[in-house]
């Protein structure tokens, strides 16, 4: 789908401004090349690696599923090509939401440059978090994660995934990889780039870690929990930009944020520290995807605990900053005491000011100008 932004002047082809204005069209053409490659026998084998999921196996029917065989997937190096293609799709969807939804709202609300940038960020992330949270919840319900929590560590390694599970992880990796070129496309300020890089890097590190270590069950639960809390924050931020009196959403988010961190730690310790620690097979085996050894378990728990502590530290600083701003805003203005001087200067001060403060027109009052002219 081509997306054309209207502009009064057309910049030179392949210039900096040309790429920024037409990056969605350029990416759409690149994605179309892979789709057209499926139509020809010569290029179909190469294009299918980018478009469809790879490494599928068909398991024979069991007693529980006697009527149909199950098609499951595992991961491999070809997944990088699939992530690349859906990264292009994510860039196109990002541009569609920006042009047809967020830009129209921005033109109506007349935000400042700072609010304009934050509104776009929250608008994009709230749409992504909502979609991913609903999709992840559907997978949790369909695969009975809620009714049977022991599935988080039982029968590890979880090296075989359903189509929905693998496509979910491929989409997550593709979305957060697309955030890197978006820093350039959205003209992100230099001072904001380090914060964004840390933010994106943490997501990629944990999602890829859960995917490669075959902890996709635990990763899915923690992602859905985290995405729900983040969605509440960004949707509250959008309401706050439309009406600055709206504060209830942030109060609810603050409570759920702390609860989310506690639940994340509890589920991680329960799964990795107790469930996997008591499993019979605790040997490192790359062929079967078994990483259930003490060193890996300690590394996983350490990374989760450090990340949760870092998020709580940022959260506390954010709340303290809001509290200081709120208290400063509500504090009554400090009135200066009148300065008492003797003689002629005191009379002059009372003529030119009120309570010892000089008025805006006191220095150039008509009486003073008349005295100077005489």
N, C-alpha and C positions, 0 to 999 in steps of 0.2 A: 504494500500500500504506500503510495507516494504522499508525502506531507510537504506542502509548500507554504512557507511563511512569507507574508506580504512585506515588501520593503520598497521604499521609494527609489533607492539606488541599487543596481546590481553590481556586486563587487567582482573583481577579476577572478577568472576561473582558477581553482586550486589555491586561492589565497586564503589567509587566515580567516577572514570574515566569511568567505564563501563556504568553507568547511563548517563553520559554526552554524550558519543559517540553513545549510542543506545537508547536515549530517544524517538526518533521518532518511532522506532520499538516497544518499550514498549507501548507507547500511542496508536499505531495502533492496537496492540493486545487487549487493553482495549476497544477501540471503536468497534472492531470486535465482542466482546462478546455481546454488546447491539444489533448489527445488527443480529447476529445469534439467539439471543433470540426471534426475530420476527418470526422465522420459526417454533417454537414449541408453541403449544396452552397453555402449562402451564406457560411459561415465556413471552408470547406475551403481556399480559396485563401490565406487569411491564416494558418491554422494550419499548413499544409504548409511555410511558410517557417521555422517554428520547429522542426519535427520532423525534416524530411528535409534532406539536403545540397542546396545550390543550385549553379547555374552549371555544369551538366553539358553536355558536347558529345559527339556520337557521331562517331567517325572511321571512315571506310570501311575495309574489310578490306584488308590488305596481303599481300604474298607470304609473309611469315613467318606471318601469321594469316589464311589465306585463307578459313577456314570461318566466322569470326565477326568482327563489328565491335567496336571498342574504345570503351567509354564512359569518358571522362575528365572531370576537373573543374578549374576554376580558381577563384580567390577573388574576393570582392566584398563590398560593404557589407552584404548580407543575411546574411552569415555571423555577424554580431553577434547576430542573432535566434536562430540555431541554437546559438551558444555560450551564450546566456542559458538556453535550454531545458535543455541538458545540464548547465548549472550547477545547475539545480534537481534534476536526477537525481543529481548528485554529492552534494548535500546530503542527499538521501534515503538513498543508499548509505552515506554517512558515519554517519548516525544508526543504520542497521541494524547496521553493524559495531560501533558503540559500545555499543548496548544488548544485542545478543544474543551478543557475543563478549567484548569488552574489559571491560564491567561485570561479567560473571560471573567472569572471571579475577581482577579486582580484589577482589571480595568474598571469594574464596578465599585470596588472598595477603595481604590486610590491609596494603596499602602505606600509607606515610605520604602526606601531601598533596603533597609535592614529587615523590616517586616515582610517585604516582598520575597526576600531570599528565604527567610524562615518559614513563610507560608508555603512556598514551593516545596521545601524539604519535607515539611509535615504532611503536605498533601500527597506527595509521592509515597512516602513511607507508610502512611495510614492505609492507602489503597493496597500496598503490598502486604502489610501485616494482616489486614483483614482477610485477603484472599488466601494467604498461606495458613492462617489460623483455622479457617473453615476447612480447607483441604486437609490439613493435618488431623483435625478432629474427626473428619470422615474416615480417614485411614485407621485411627485409633479405635473407632467404633466398629468398623467392618472387620478388623482383625482381632477383636476381643481383648484389647489392651486394658480397657477400663474394668471389665469383669474379672480378669485374671492378671493381676500385677506381676506375678512370678514369671510371666513371659519375657520380662525385661532381662533376666539373667538365665532363664531355663533354656537348655539345649544350645548353649553357646558353643562354637561361634555361629553368629547369624550371617553366614556368608551368602546365603541364597535369599533374594528379596522378591517380592511381588512386583508387578509392573508399576502399580501406584507408588510403592515405596521407593523404587529406584528413580522413577521419574520425578518424584518430589525432591530427592537429594540433588539430582541433576539440575533441576530448576533453581534450587537454592544456591548452588554454586554458580550457576550462570548469572543469577541476579546480582550477587555480590561482586562477581568479576566485572559486570557491566558498570558498576559504580566507579571504577577507575577511569575509564574514558569519559564518564559523565562529569568528572571534576574539570575536565578540559572543555567539554561541550557547554556546561552551565556557567563557565567563567567564574569558578570558585575563587574567592580571595586567597591570597598567599598565606595570610595568617590563619585561615580556616583549614588549609590543606593538611597540616599535621594531625589535627583532631579527627578529620575525616579518614585519614589513612589508618590511624589506630582503630577507629570504629569499624572500618571495613575489614582490617586485618584480623581482629578478634573473631568476627563472624566466620571468615574463611578458615581460620585455624581450627575452630571448634567443629564446624560442619564437616570439613575435610577429615578431621581426626576421627569423628564418629563414623564416617563413611569408610575410611580405610582400615580402621581397627575392628570393623564389624560390630560396632556398638550402635547400629542404626536404630534399634528399638528404643534405647535410652535417649539417644539424640533426638528422636522424633518427639518424645514426651516433653523433654526440656525445651525444645524449640517452640512447641505449641504454647507451653506455659509462658515462656519469655515473650513471644510474639503478642499474646493477649494483653500483657501488661504494657508493652510498648505501643500497641494500637490505642489503648485507652489514653496514654500520655499525648500522643500526636493528635488524636481527635479532640481532646480537651484543649490542646494548643490552637487548633483551628477555630473552635468556638470562642476562645479567648481573644483571638485577633478580630473576630467579628463584633464581640462585646467584651470589653476589658473588665466588666463587673463579674464575669463568669469565673468562679474559682472552685466550684464544687467538684468538678472533674479532677482537678489537681489534688484535692484532698483525698478522693477515693483512690487515685493513682498512687499516692504516697503510701497508703496502707497496703494496697496490693503489691507494690514494689517490694516492700519488706517481706511480706508473706511469700512472694515469689522467690526471693533469695533463699529463704529458709526451706521452702519445698524443694528447690534445686539441690541444696546441700543434702537434705534428708534422702531424696531419691538417689543421688549419686553415691552416698555412703552405703545406702541399703543395697544398691545393685553391685557396685564395684567392691566395696569393702567387706560385705557379708555374702551376697549371692555368688559372685564369681570366685571369692576366696574359698568357698566351700565346695566348689566344683571338683569333680574327680580328675578331669583332664587339665593339668596345669603345665603343659609343655609347649614351648614356642615352636610353632609349625607353620611356615609360610605357605606350604602347599594347601593346607586346609583352612588357612586364615585364622588360626588360633593364636591370639596374643595374650592369653590369660596367664601371665607370669607376674611375679611380685613387682619387678621393676616397672612394667607397663602400668600396673594398677596404681602404684604410687605416683607415677607421672600423670596419669589421668586425674586422680583426685587432687593432686597439687595444682594442676592447671585450672581445674574447676574452682577450687577454693581461692586461688589467687585472683581469678577473674571476678568472682563474687565479692571479694574484699575490695577490689578496685572499683567496682560498680557502687558498692555501699559508700566508699569514700567520696566518689563523685556526687552521689545522692545527698550525702550530709552537707557537702560544700554548697550544693545547689539550694538546699533548704535554708541554710544559714544566710546565704546571699539574699534569698527572697524575704527572709525575716527582717534583715537589716534594711532592705529597701522599703518594706511595709512600715516598719517603725519610724524610719526617716520621713516617709510621706505623711504619717499621721501626727508627727511631733508638732506642737504649736510653735510658731515663729518666735524667736527671741527678740524682745524689744530692748533697744538700747536706752540707757538712762541719759537724761538730758545733762549736758555739760554746763556747769555754772562758771561764768567768767565775769570779771569786774570791769567797770568803766564803760567806755564807748564800744568796745568789742562785743559786750553782752547785748547791748541794744541793737547793734548791727546784726547779730546772730538771730535775734527774735524777729527782726524785720525780714530777713532773707530765708528763714527756715521755720520748721515746726518741730518742737522737742529736740532742738539741737541738730537737726538734719537739714541740709541745704536742699531747697526745692529745685526742680528742673529749670525753672525760669527765674530763679532768684538772682543769678549773676547778671542777667540781662534784663532786669525789670525796667519798666518805663521811667521810674523815678531815678534809678542809677544812671541811665543813659542821659537823662536831662541834666543831672549834676555834672557829668563828664563833658557834655557839650558846652555848658556854661563855663 
